[in-house]
């Protein structure tokens, strides 16, 4: 495809309206929206935000499952300079409160499945002045469609810049609190065309292609895929939530050509009774990532779905994928490269660094680092944390340990930062430990990731009981669930007499993990 001159995502909308105003951009539960309609609706959203007192640089929070209206809200915010903050709807109320307060959002948009949670949390929301119900019908709250349509569809006066922060996605925190990764228009658009070299085949979107967005909007995989579909001008089917049966229906009935799924979702699809009866003939590529995939599952998916498979590797802080394993490196027989995370996308530099930040030799393990215009602006209100992740010369340290082979392929071996990835969700031990420590029977606790056939990793708590205390694993798990999301809570609990620590008192987490990983050739599952 030719080089496109879009500097901002707002430019992208204007370009698509000029080129194909009547084409469908989003389809959601039977509702179809053309580019022209989307442009006008997002203009109304921008003007409604201005009328609500929102100014350029302000944040707005969204707590809800996927919807075409979410994308109207996000683009409308970009048009008037506000920053959309989608909140993980799987979180527990205290976590939702923390993110909403941390983003300093004066307005909160709520999906119908989350109204009870928000009513419970409202007294703790410090900056929220207005609550908008995305699908209406909530007493005392503003109805989104009425709020939007009360405003004109004329473009707002604000002029977006490529350096403006467009969206803020929260990641799990090493110290117990999530961090807001600020992503700019440039972050989101820079690698979309071929100015750095030929675009890999799986990233080339052609007229008639259909995208399926089933990963949640609070992840870059959800919001990002919606933006990419907008950029390339293809129809995107928006699924409210991932459901294996509905995904199969959508592939077959809507003739989906590309989609992104995490390995756990692929496993659910393969175990569905209709997995082998579904017509996959429209599928060109399945992109997968966010956590390692078992080789046998990948081979099964390739055999059943019969399309190209492309692994991608990245993180929120890199605006999604920075490496890819092309379909030609996959085979149903399996091969060594299928254990890798692929090679760098055009425009992306990859390196393996030692503790001093120096590049190591090919084949030697160190910390995986990356440098490109995909790297985030920084963490919201956390300058020191931003500096600790991104070096002065622009290398972003991923926290993953791995090596690069002679051909430039990256192999992830372990996680330097103790992060656990379960079902594609990032979980830091500190978050879970903080949630468990408050239990009256707990004297000490450490959390580690252990292999799990379904989820990749699962959370295991290693607990030291207070003298004379009686507590069961179920008690510990139930207590954690009061404070953090269910997927972060431990799935299992072991009790020991004392946690191993070094001379400075730091928990020897690797020593705790090791018995569960015996026989594994790498420490990610």
N, C-alpha and C positions, 0 to 999 in steps of 0.2 A: 504494500500500500504506500501511497505517496506520503511525504512528510506533511503533517498537519500543523497549522500555525497556532493552535489553541494554546494560550498561556494559562487560562483558568478554566475551570469546569463550567463557569457561566458562558465563556466563549463557545464551549462544546455544545451547550443547549442551543445557542443562537445559530451555530453552524448547521445543526441537524434540522432545526425548524426551516432554515433557508433551503436545505437540500431535500427534505422529505417530510414536510409538515403533516401529511395525512397518514404516515406509517405508524404502526403501533410500537410504543416504547415499553409499556408495562401492561401485564395482564395479571389480575389478582382475583381469584375466586369468581370468575366470570366477568369481571369488570375490565374493560380495555380502555387504555388511554393513549391518544395519539401524541406525537411530539408537540403539535400546536396546542393541544389541550394541556399537556404537561407544562409547557412554557407559561401559559396564562395562569394555571393554578399555582405554580410556584411563584409567579409575580404577586398573586393575591396573598400568598403566605408571607412573602417578604414585606408587603405593605401592612399586613396584619401584625407582624412582629414589631414594625416601627410604631404602629398605633398603640401597641401594648407597652411601649416604652423601652424596647430593646434597642441597643446601640451597637455599632460596629465594634467587634472585639468581645462583646458579651457572649456568654454561653447559654444554650438552651438544652434542657435534658429531655431525653426520650426513654421511657420505660415501657416497652411493649414488644410483642413478637413482630415478625416481618409483615410488611404491608406496603402496597404501592403508595399509600399516603405518607409513609415514613420518608420515601425518597422525595416526594413533593416538599415535605418539611425541610429535609436536609438541603436540597437545592435552593429552596426559598430563602433559607438562612444564609447560604453563600451569597445570594444575590444582594442582600443588604448588609453583609459583613459579619453576621453572627456565626458562632462555632457550635455545631451540633455535637452533643455528648450522649450517645446511646448507652444506656445502663444495662448491664447483664441482668436479664429478668429471672435468671436462675439463682440469684443471690438471696441471702437472708435479709430481713428488714434492716438490721444494723449496717450491713454492707451497702445497701441501696442508699441509706441515709448518708453514709460517709461520702460516697461518690457525688451525690447530688449537692451536698454542702461544700465539698472540696472544689467542685466546678463553679460554685457561686452562681448557679443558675437561678434567675428570677422567675422562670416559667418552666413547668414540667408537663410534658405530654404523656398521656397514659393510655395503654392499650386495654381492652376490655378484660383480659385475663388477670390484670395486675391491680384492679381497682381496690380490692380488699386490702392488699398489702400497703398501698399508698394511704388509704384511710387510717390504717394502723400507724403508719410512719409520719403522717402529717405534722403532729406536734413537735417532732424533732427536726423538721426541715427548716433551716435557719434563714435561707435566702429566697425560697419559693414564695411568690406573691400570688401567682395564678396557676391553676391546674386546669388543663385542657383534656377532655375525654376524646380520644381519637375516633371512637365509633358512637359517641353521643349517649344520651340517656342516663347520665349520672347527676343526681340532684346536687345543686350547689357548684357544679363544675361547668366550664365553658364547653360547648359543643364544637368540635374541630371544624366541621364542614360549614356551620353557620358563621363561625369566627373567621374562617378563610373567605367565604363568599360575600361577607359584608364589605370587602375591600375591592378597589378597582384592579383590573388585570394589567395595568400599565407598569412598565419596568420601574423599579425604584431608582433613585438618583445615584446610589453608591456604585463605584467602579471597583470591582474586585482586582486584586493583584496576585501574581503567581506566588509571592512570598507569604500571602495571607494564610493563616491557619484555617483550614476548611472543616476539619473534624477532629475530635479528641476522643481517643479510645483508651479505656483503662486496662492496664495489665496487672497481673498479680504482683504483690510487693514482697521484696526480700525481707523487709522489716515489719511485715504484718499489715500494711495498708497498700491498696492499689495505687498505681501511678498513672497519671494522665499523659499519654503519648500524643503530642501535638503534630498533626500531619497537615502539610500545606498543599495548595493546588499543585505546586511543582512536584512535590513528593508523589502525588497521585497520578500525574500525567506524564512525567518525564520519560518513562521507558515505554510508552505506548506506541510510538511510531518507530521508523527505521533509521533515525539519524545516527544511531550507534552501530548499525549493521543490520543484516537480515533478521527479521523477526522469526523466531521459531514457529514451525507450522501450526502447532496447537494454539498459538496466540494470534493467528491470522483469522479474522472474522470476515465472512463473506455475506453478500446479500442472501437472505433466506435462512441464515443461521438463527437458531433459537437457544437462548440461555436459560438455565434453571437455577434460581437462587433459593437454596433450601437451607444453607448455613446461616446462623443468626446474624442480624445486622449489627449487633454489638461487637462482632469480630470483623477484622479486615476482610475475611473471606466473604462476608455477607454484604457489607457496605461497599467494599471495593469492587465486587463483581457487578453490582448495580451500576457503579460509575463506569466500569469498563464497557458494559453493554450500551450505556448512553454514548460513550465516546465513539464506539464503532458503529452505532446506529442499528443495532439488532434488537429484536423483541426479547424481552426478559420475562419469564414466568416467575412470579414471586409466590413462593410457598410460605404460608404462615409459620410453619414449623416443619422440621424434618420428620417424615413418616415414610417407612420403607414401601408400604403398599401404594401410597399416593405418589411417591416418586416413580414407581414402576408405571402407574397409570399415566403420569405426566409424560414420561419418556415416550410411551407408545402413542398416546392420543394427541399430544401437542407437537410430536416430532422433534423432540429436543436433540440438539446436535452437540452441545457441550455443557458440562456441569463440573462443579468442584465438590468433593466429598472427603471427609476425614475417614481414616481406616475403620473406625468403629461403625460409622454409617454404612460403609461398604459391606462390612460383616453382617449387619442387620439385613441388608438387601439380599445377600447370598443365602441367608437362612429363611427368607420369606418363601412360602409355598409356590408363589408364582414366578420366582426368580428365573426359572428355566423355561417358562412358557411365554415370557414377555418378548415382544418384537423390539429389538434394539437396532434395527437397520438404519435409523436416522442418526444414531450416535456416531460422531467422528472421534471425539476425545473425552476421556474422563481424566480430570486433573485431581490429584490426591496429595495430601500432606498434612501438616500440623503435628504429626507424630509418626514414628516409624511404623511400617506395615509388615506383618508376618509374610515371609516369602510365599508360603503355601496359599494364603488368602489372596495375595496378588495374582498368583498363577490361576487360581480358581476364577477370579473376576475377569481376567483376560480371556479365559476359555469360554465363560458363559456369555459375556457381553460382546465379545468379538470386535471391539473397537480399539483405537489407540489409547494407551495409558501413558500419562506423563506425571512423574512425581515432581512436586515443587517444595522448596525449603525457604523459609523466611520467618519473620516474626512481626508483631505489631510495629515495633520500632523501625523496621525496614519497609514499612508500607506493604507488607506481604512478601511475595516470592522474590528471591534474589538468585536462586539457582534452580535448574530444572534438569530432570533426567528424561531425555526425549524418548519417544515411543520406539525408535529403532534400537535403543539399548535394552528393551524389554524382550523377553522370550518366555514362552510357556514352559520351557525346560528349566528356566532359571539360569542366572549367571552372576558373576561377582559384582558387576556394576549395578545390578538391581538392589544391592545392599547399600548403595551410595545415595547421597542426596543430589547427585547430578553436578553439572558445571554451571559457571556463572552466565547469567543472561547478558546479552550485549548491553554495554554501558555500566556494568557492575564489575568491581574488582573484589576478589576474594583472597584472603591470606590466612596463614596459620601463625599465630604469635606466641612467643614465650612470655614468661611472667614480666619481663622487662619491656615488652612491646616490640621485640625484634622478630623478624620473620625467620622461621625454622626451615630446615631442608625438607624437600618432598619426601613423604612417607613418615615423617616424624610428627608425633602427636603434640598438639598445643591448643590454644584457644582459637576458634574460628572467628574471623573478623571480616568486615565488609566495608567497602567505600563506594558510594554512588549518590546520585541525587534523590534516591529513594529513602535515604536515612532521615529520620524524623527531625523536626525542628528542635525538639527537646522535651523534657518532662515539665508539665505545668507546675509552676511554683517550686520547682526542685532543681535549682541550678547546680548544686554540688552532685546530685545523683546523675544529672545530664553529663557533667564533665567526667564522671567516673565510667560512663558507658561509651562516650564518643571522645576520642583523643583529639589533640590540637590539630593534627594533620588529617582529621576526618575519618579515621577508622572506627567503626562501631564494633565493640566487642560483644559477641552474641551470648557469652556464658556457656556455650557448648564446646566440649572438647572433641577434637577430631584431627584428621590428617588429610592432606591433598596428595593424590597420586601424580604420576608423571604426566598424565593427560589433563590434569586440572580438575578431576572429579573429587568432590568432597565426601568424606566418610565421617559420620557422626558417631563417636564412641561413648561419650559420657556427658554428664551435665556438671559443669564446674560450680554452678550456683545452687546445686541441690534441688533444682526445680523438678517437679513431678508433672508429667503430661498424661492425663487420664481422659480418654475419649476426645482428644484434641483440645482439652481445656488445660491451661497452665495453672499449677497450684504450687505455692511456695510453702515449705514446712513451717515457717514462722507464723503464717496466718492460722494454720491448723493448731499449732502449739499454743498460740495465744487464746484460741477458743477453748482448749481443753484445760488450761492452767487454772481456770476459775473453779473447777470442780473441787469441792472440799476434801475429797479423798486423795487428790493428786499432789505428790511432793515434787515430782520432776517428770518431764516428758520430752521425747524426741519423736519426730515424724520422718519417715522415709518412704520412698517409692519402691514397690516390689512388683515383679512381673505378674501380669494379668492377661489371660488369653483373650478376653473380650474387650477390655478397655486399654490395653497396652501396658500401662502402669496402674497400680491402685495404691491408695494411701493406707499405710500401716502405722499405728501409734505404738511406741514403746514407752510404757508408763511405769514410774516408780510410785508405789502407794505410800501414803503417810503411815507411820507406825500405828498398828491396831485398826487401820481403816479397812472396811469391807466394801468392795466395789466390783462390778462385773464389766466385761467389755461392752455390753449393751448400754450400761449406764453412761460410760464414757462417750459412746457414739451419740446417744440421745442428747447429752449435754452439749456436744459440739454443734449439733444441728440447730440448736437454739440461736447460735451466734454466727454461723457461716452456712453457705450453700450446701445442700446435700451432697453434691458431687465432690466438694472439698473435704467433707467429713470422712474420718477413717472408716474403712470397710472391715478392718480387723484391728485387734488390740492384743499386744503381748505385755505381760508384766515381768519386770526384772528387779533385782535388788538395788542396782545402781547403774547410772549411765556412764559409759567410758568417756573420759575427758583427757585433754592434754594438760601440760603444766600450767597453761594460762587459763584453764577452765573451759575451753571450747569443746563442745560435744564432738566426738569422733564419729561423725555420721556415716562415713564410709565403712567403718568397722561394723556398725550396726546393720548396714545394708548387705554386706558381703555374703552372709549365709544364704540369703534369698536368691542371689544371682549366681550361685555355683553352677558351672556348666554352661553359662552364657558367654559368648565371645565378645559381647559388648554390654555396657551397662545402661542401655536404653532398650526398651522392648517393642 
